[in-house]
Amino acid sequence: MAEDKFPGWHGTTIIGVKKGGEVVIAGDGQVSLGQTVIKGTARKVRRLKPGGHEVVCGFAGSTADAFTLLERLEAKLEATPGQLARASVELAKDWRTDKYLQKLEAMLIVSDGKDIFVITGAGDVLEPEHDVTAIGSGGNFALAAARGMMDSNRDAETIARDAMAIAADICVYTNGRLTVEKISA
């Protein structure tokens, strides 16, 4: 198991669900230091509108690092309007090769309503295989729960909310105070 650069900091579960022509990204509000909840109402899902093209982003990891990455993503989107995949790849390339950005500890889920991607500091831009993805401390719990609901008649928002509720019941670093953003293609 890899050592965590910030071993005392935990928190955040972000999920992205694509279903029925829409994408929902939801995130909990908990930030913890060790066994102490530092904040329960953090807002880790944001809506960006670079060049008039809307994109929804959720982040896990260091908040300051995530905001740096969101600013860089916004600049990439302004340079390539309406091309989320290209902007995401350009951000991942910079993140992987720039000595300053390499030190950033965060992950992003981004969507323009048509596509959904996970962007990592390892240079990855991943499109989920089953139209659902999750990151953060409770990400695997939320992912498993959502994958189990994808064949149901639930819509994307209901799946995201229900999966986050399950993750919050299991993961001590996840709470039920959600920020939910929906975007259509």
NORSUL-V469332 format. One record per residue. PHI is phi in whole degrees, -180 to 180 (none if undefined). NEAR is the number of other C-alpha atoms within 8 Angstrom. Layout:
# NORSUL-V469332
phi->[PHI	PHI]
near->[NEAR	NEAR]
This chain:
# NORSUL-V469332
phi->[none	-71	-77	-81	-63	-123	-63	-85	-89	-140	139	89	-134	-124	-129	-125	-127	-114	-163	62	79	-140	-123	-119	-117	-129	-142	-82	-111	-91	-126	-123	-123	63	-99	-110	-80	-84	-151	-110	-126	-66	-110	-110	-124	-131	-110	-109	-135	-71	61	82	-99	-82	-139	-107	-130	-125	-133	-128	115	-64	-63	-62	-65	-63	-66	-61	-68	-64	-63	-65	-63	-61	-64	-65	-69	-67	-77	-132	-55	74	-119	-60	-60	-64	-62	-66	-64	-62	-64	-62	-63	-61	-62	-75	-104	-81	-60	-70	-67	-58	-83	-74	-111	-164	-137	-127	-114	-131	-153	-108	94	-102	-113	-138	-136	-107	-114	-123	-72	-83	92	-89	-126	-109	-99	-63	-71	-116	62	-146	-147	-153	-136	97	-57	-101	-58	-67	-67	-65	-61	-62	-63	-66	-59	-69	-102	-62	-87	-80	-87	-70	-84	-59	-65	-64	-61	-61	-64	-66	-65	-66	-64	-65	-60	-65	-72	-101	-94	-71	-98	-129	-119	-96	-86	-99	-111	-125	-125	-116	-142	-107	-65]
near->[2	3	5	5	4	5	7	6	9	11	14	17	17	17	18	14	15	12	9	6	9	13	16	14	17	16	16	18	17	16	14	13	10	7	5	6	9	8	9	10	8	9	9	13	14	9	9	9	8	11	7	5	9	9	12	15	14	15	13	16	12	9	9	6	11	16	8	8	9	9	8	9	11	10	9	12	14	9	6	10	10	6	8	12	8	8	12	13	11	9	12	15	9	9	12	11	8	8	6	6	10	10	6	10	9	13	13	13	17	12	14	14	12	10	9	15	13	14	14	11	13	7	11	10	11	7	8	10	5	5	9	13	10	13	14	11	12	16	13	9	12	15	13	8	12	14	9	7	9	9	5	5	5	8	8	13	10	8	13	15	9	10	13	15	9	11	15	13	7	8	10	7	13	15	11	9	9	9	11	10	11	10	12	9	7]
